[in-house]
Amino acid sequence: MRWLVTFVVVAALAVAFALAARYGEGYALFVYPPWRIEVSLTLFLLAALALFAVLYGTLRIASHAARLPQQVAAFRRRARANRANEALRHAWQAYMEGRFGRAEKLAGRAYGLDEAPGMAALLAARAAHAMRDPARRGRWLARAVDAAGASRAARLATEAEAAVDERRFEEARELLHELHATGPRHAATLRLLLRAEQGLQNWDEVLRLLRILEKRDAVPAELAAQLRSTATIENLRRKAIDADALAAYLARLPAADRARPRVAATAARLFIDLGACERAHPLIHDALEAQWSSELVALYGECRGGDDLARIEQCERWLADHPRDPGLLLALGRLCASRELWGKAQSYLDASLSAQPSRAAYVELARLMERIGRDADANRHYRAAADPKLPA
């Protein structure tokens, strides 16, 4: 539509000019003594327009010629930037596809073209790290320090991730603390710090970082629960100086953590080893009420002392809900044997072996046979317990 309007306007002007030239009687007079020049006004206007066009065209050509070196330089810069951006884009694609050698090569090309050299150097460093080449990774990281556009946070995070992967946990922690000292604590770097603290077995710090990450929904719930149980168990083992210290640490734990089967089983085992079975019994009972565990209930009968009859009654109540649980049947067998209820003990131990053969049940049955004078049966059960394929 625009070209049509332009055509109509130009045509109208041409018609108007032609009519003015045909019917116009004006003229232009130039006097320069002793000469006198008289020309028609139409011819004068045409000559003036032609002269203007020639002068304008000459000036435009001269201007373009004067700017030509700058335009050529700008064109070359744009072409160089386009090549560098294309190389960097393809380098990221290759990195995501797992083609780390090609990613490093393309990132090196982008670095050589001086387009975002800091980012290109860090990408090349990550690609070299993925190929397990610390020497080349170190060279790229050194280039990234002074490169234009280099991000200090990105460089420190890259170095810390490499240190964690290579189990240099102390160095990784120092790098991450340096990073967090001058900037926000992002979830990704907090997860790196969690791995570093886990590698250093700093379990109190692991638990603190887990709480922060869980508030941000930055760690899967199953992984968080597993890590929390592991950290709590390791802390339990460190706090188990005596029964009082262990009980004090357990009292500070949230009830949900104390009720986790792995945590409760570890704490109960530690109480048993410290000779404080009376503190293990309520711990096991509360954990089983919260979440049933065959391995945990087996410890309920391993701990001697206290009111065995009351514990037998409790186990028999649990048996109504878990009639084929091998751990519960093993606990009942142990408790009945401690009260010298030989027939019931043998019946429960045989039922445990029927539900799931285990080394512990064979050993308990062998000990029972020894106590009632059936040495041949005891030896047979001891031999069965020696089978390496049996679970503990």
SULLINCOR-V106416 format. One record per run of one state. SS is the DSSP state (2 for helix, 1 for strand, 0 for the rest). FROM is the first residue (numbers start at 1). TO is the last residue. Records with the same first field share a line. If there is no record, write none. Layout:
# SULLINCOR-V106416
SS->FROM-TO + FROM-TO
This chain:
# SULLINCOR-V106416
0->1-1 + 24-26 + 33-34 + 97-99 + 113-116 + 131-133 + 147-151 + 166-168 + 182-186 + 200-202 + 216-220 + 240-242 + 253-254 + 259-260 + 274-276 + 291-293 + 303-307 + 322-325 + 339-341 + 356-357 + 372-374 + 386-390 + 392-392
2->2-23 + 41-96 + 100-112 + 117-130 + 134-146 + 152-165 + 169-181 + 187-199 + 203-215 + 221-239 + 243-252 + 255-258 + 261-273 + 277-290 + 294-302 + 308-321 + 326-338 + 342-355 + 359-371 + 375-385
1->27-32 + 35-40 + 358-358 + 391-391
